[in-house]
Amino acid sequence: MSALLDHLPELWQGLVVTLQLTAASFAGAAVAGLAITAMRVSPVGVLRGIGTAYVETFQNLPLLVLLVLAVFGLPEIGLKADLLVTAMIVIALYEAAYIAEALRSGVNAVSAGQGEAARALGLTFGQSLRHVVLPQALRTVIQPVGNIFIALTMNTSLAAAVGVVDLTAAANRVNLAEAQPIPIFVGAGLAYALIAACAGFVTGRLERRLVVVR
């Protein structure tokens, strides 16, 4: 226990980085996921194909491989960026595929008559999607998106493997100095569990407040 107390500033800084990485990656994934969802339900075949290819590609590649490729491979061809920013972008692009699938399931759950009514009122596909379909779809996928947020939080720990000093990396550094893995990693694990519990509580409340009665 003393190891945790002696190194609280380091562990706290690692937790702050984890929270930054989680928040920025989720925001990016949400924006990209919305765009991919629009492509996947688009009446334009080429866009549907691109959206499908994106989802299939990122869902079938390990996140760690993408992180290693971005951090160590892209600089070889002259593409360099801040390490934390690179990790945020990679995680966002990876998780966007899962958010897009969740949103697409929500769009498919919306009655086809809703879209037909929107078109009858003279709305374009984009306007129909933005003002009629997506607002209803989002209300049906709060819990799945919340689960993706929790998975994303856990996946941020992989950034430690490419040099990001997040909570996992900070805990590992403290353990190398103190050689007390049980209290150190149990403490780090509890921090991740607390983040997940908070996310579950918030999504549960949102789901109950915004539930769609059918």
C-alpha positions as CSV (number, residue, x, y, z in Angstrom):
1,M,0.0,0.0,0.0
2,S,2.9,2.3,0.8
3,A,4.1,1.9,-2.8
4,L,0.8,3.4,-4.1
5,L,0.9,6.3,-1.7
6,D,4.5,7.1,-2.4
7,H,3.9,7.2,-6.1
8,L,0.4,8.8,-6.2
9,P,1.6,11.8,-8.3
10,E,2.9,9.5,-11.0
11,L,-0.2,7.3,-11.0
12,W,-2.5,10.4,-11.0
13,Q,-0.7,11.8,-14.0
14,G,-1.1,8.5,-15.8
15,L,-4.8,8.5,-14.9
16,V,-5.2,12.0,-16.3
17,V,-3.6,10.9,-19.6
18,T,-5.9,7.9,-19.7
19,L,-8.9,10.1,-19.2
20,Q,-7.7,12.5,-21.9
21,L,-7.0,9.6,-24.3
22,T,-10.4,8.1,-23.6
23,A,-12.4,11.4,-24.0
24,A,-10.6,12.6,-27.2
25,S,-10.7,9.1,-28.8
26,F,-14.4,8.6,-28.1
27,A,-15.3,12.1,-29.4
28,G,-13.4,11.4,-32.6
29,A,-14.9,7.9,-32.9
30,A,-18.4,9.3,-32.5
31,V,-17.9,11.8,-35.2
32,A,-16.3,9.3,-37.6
33,G,-18.9,6.7,-36.7
34,L,-21.7,9.0,-37.6
35,A,-20.1,9.7,-41.0
36,I,-19.6,6.0,-41.7
37,T,-23.1,5.2,-40.7
38,A,-24.4,7.8,-43.1
39,M,-22.3,6.2,-45.8
40,R,-23.5,2.7,-45.0
41,V,-27.2,3.7,-45.3
42,S,-26.7,6.0,-48.3
43,P,-28.6,5.4,-51.5
44,V,-25.2,5.8,-53.3
45,G,-23.7,2.4,-53.9
46,V,-20.1,3.6,-53.9
47,L,-20.5,5.2,-50.5
48,R,-22.1,2.1,-49.1
49,G,-19.2,0.1,-50.4
50,I,-16.6,2.4,-48.8
51,G,-18.5,2.4,-45.5
52,T,-18.7,-1.4,-45.5
53,A,-15.0,-1.8,-46.4
54,Y,-14.0,0.6,-43.6
55,V,-16.0,-1.3,-40.9
56,E,-14.9,-4.8,-42.1
57,T,-11.2,-3.6,-42.3
58,F,-11.0,-2.1,-38.8
59,Q,-13.1,-4.8,-37.1
60,N,-10.7,-7.4,-38.4
61,L,-7.4,-5.8,-37.4
62,P,-5.9,-5.8,-33.9
63,L,-5.7,-2.3,-32.4
64,L,-2.2,-3.0,-31.2
65,V,-1.1,-3.6,-34.7
66,L,-2.6,-0.3,-35.9
67,L,-0.9,1.5,-33.0
68,V,2.5,0.0,-33.8
69,L,2.1,0.8,-37.5
70,A,1.1,4.4,-36.8
71,V,3.7,5.1,-34.2
72,F,6.7,3.3,-35.7
73,G,5.8,2.9,-39.3
74,L,4.4,6.2,-40.4
75,P,7.5,8.3,-39.4
76,E,9.5,6.1,-41.8
77,I,7.5,7.7,-44.7
78,G,7.7,11.2,-43.2
79,L,4.4,11.3,-41.3
80,K,5.2,12.4,-37.8
81,A,2.9,13.6,-35.0
82,D,2.8,13.9,-31.2
83,L,2.7,10.4,-29.7
84,L,-0.5,11.1,-27.6
85,V,-2.2,12.6,-30.6
86,T,-1.3,9.7,-32.8
87,A,-2.7,7.2,-30.2
88,M,-5.9,9.3,-30.0
89,I,-6.4,9.3,-33.8
90,V,-5.7,5.5,-34.2
91,I,-8.0,4.5,-31.3
92,A,-10.7,6.9,-32.6
93,L,-10.5,5.4,-36.2
94,Y,-10.6,1.9,-34.8
95,E,-13.6,2.4,-32.4
96,A,-15.4,4.3,-35.1
97,A,-16.1,1.1,-36.9
98,Y,-17.9,-0.3,-33.8
99,I,-19.9,2.9,-33.2
100,A,-20.9,2.8,-36.9
101,E,-22.2,-0.7,-36.6
102,A,-24.1,0.2,-33.4
103,L,-25.7,3.2,-35.1
104,R,-26.5,1.3,-38.2
105,S,-28.5,-1.2,-36.1
106,G,-30.3,1.8,-34.6
107,V,-31.1,3.2,-38.0
108,N,-32.4,-0.2,-39.1
109,A,-34.6,-0.2,-36.0
110,V,-36.4,3.0,-37.1
111,S,-39.6,2.3,-39.0
112,A,-39.2,2.6,-42.8
113,G,-42.3,4.7,-42.8
114,Q,-40.4,7.5,-40.9
115,G,-38.0,7.9,-43.8
116,E,-40.8,7.7,-46.4
117,A,-42.8,10.4,-44.5
118,A,-39.7,12.6,-44.4
119,R,-39.3,12.3,-48.2
120,A,-43.0,13.0,-48.7
121,L,-42.4,16.2,-46.9
122,G,-39.7,17.1,-49.3
123,L,-36.7,16.4,-47.1
124,T,-33.5,15.3,-48.8
125,F,-31.7,12.1,-47.8
126,G,-29.3,14.1,-45.6
127,Q,-32.0,16.1,-44.0
128,S,-34.1,13.0,-43.4
129,L,-31.2,11.3,-41.8
130,R,-30.2,14.3,-39.6
131,H,-33.6,15.4,-38.5
132,V,-35.8,12.3,-38.5
133,V,-33.8,9.0,-38.5
134,L,-30.7,9.6,-36.5
135,P,-32.4,11.3,-33.5
136,Q,-34.5,8.2,-33.1
137,A,-31.7,5.8,-33.8
138,L,-29.4,7.3,-31.2
139,R,-32.1,6.8,-28.5
140,T,-32.1,3.1,-29.2
141,V,-28.4,2.5,-29.1
142,I,-27.4,4.3,-25.9
143,Q,-26.5,1.1,-24.1
144,P,-24.5,-0.4,-27.0
145,V,-22.6,2.9,-27.4
146,G,-22.0,3.0,-23.7
147,N,-20.5,-0.5,-23.9
148,I,-18.2,0.6,-26.7
149,F,-17.1,3.6,-24.5
150,I,-16.2,1.1,-21.8
151,A,-14.3,-1.1,-24.3
152,L,-12.5,1.9,-25.6
153,T,-11.4,2.9,-22.1
154,M,-9.9,-0.5,-21.6
155,N,-8.3,-0.4,-25.1
156,T,-6.5,2.8,-24.2
157,S,-4.2,0.7,-22.1
158,L,-2.7,-0.7,-25.3
159,A,-1.2,2.8,-25.9
160,A,1.3,2.0,-23.2
161,A,2.9,-0.6,-25.5
162,V,3.9,2.2,-27.9
163,G,5.2,4.6,-25.3
164,V,2.2,6.6,-24.1
165,V,2.6,7.1,-20.3
166,D,-1.0,6.4,-19.4
167,L,-2.2,4.7,-16.2
168,T,-1.0,1.3,-17.3
169,A,2.4,2.5,-18.2
170,A,2.7,4.6,-15.0
171,A,1.7,1.5,-12.9
172,N,4.3,-0.6,-14.7
173,R,7.0,2.0,-14.0
174,V,6.1,2.2,-10.3
175,N,6.1,-1.6,-10.2
176,L,9.6,-1.7,-11.7
177,A,10.8,0.7,-9.0
178,E,8.9,-1.0,-6.0
179,A,8.4,-4.6,-7.1
180,Q,5.0,-4.7,-5.6
181,P,2.8,-5.8,-8.5
182,I,-0.3,-6.8,-6.5
183,P,-1.2,-3.5,-4.8
184,I,0.0,-1.4,-7.7
185,F,-1.9,-3.2,-10.5
186,V,-4.9,-3.9,-8.3
187,G,-5.1,-0.1,-7.7
188,A,-4.8,0.6,-11.4
189,G,-7.4,-2.0,-12.2
190,L,-9.8,-0.4,-9.7
191,A,-9.3,2.9,-11.4
192,Y,-10.3,1.4,-14.7
193,A,-13.3,-0.3,-13.0
194,L,-14.4,3.0,-11.5
195,I,-14.4,4.6,-15.0
196,A,-16.4,1.7,-16.4
197,A,-18.9,1.9,-13.5
198,C,-19.4,5.6,-14.0
199,A,-19.9,5.1,-17.7
200,G,-22.4,2.3,-17.0
201,F,-24.3,4.4,-14.5
202,V,-24.6,7.4,-16.9
203,T,-25.7,5.3,-19.9
204,G,-28.2,3.5,-17.8
205,R,-29.7,6.8,-16.6
206,L,-29.7,8.1,-20.2
207,E,-31.3,4.9,-21.5
208,R,-34.2,5.1,-19.0
209,R,-34.8,8.8,-19.7
210,L,-34.6,8.6,-23.5
211,V,-36.1,5.1,-24.0
212,V,-38.2,4.7,-27.1
213,V,-41.6,3.2,-26.3
214,R,-42.7,1.0,-29.1
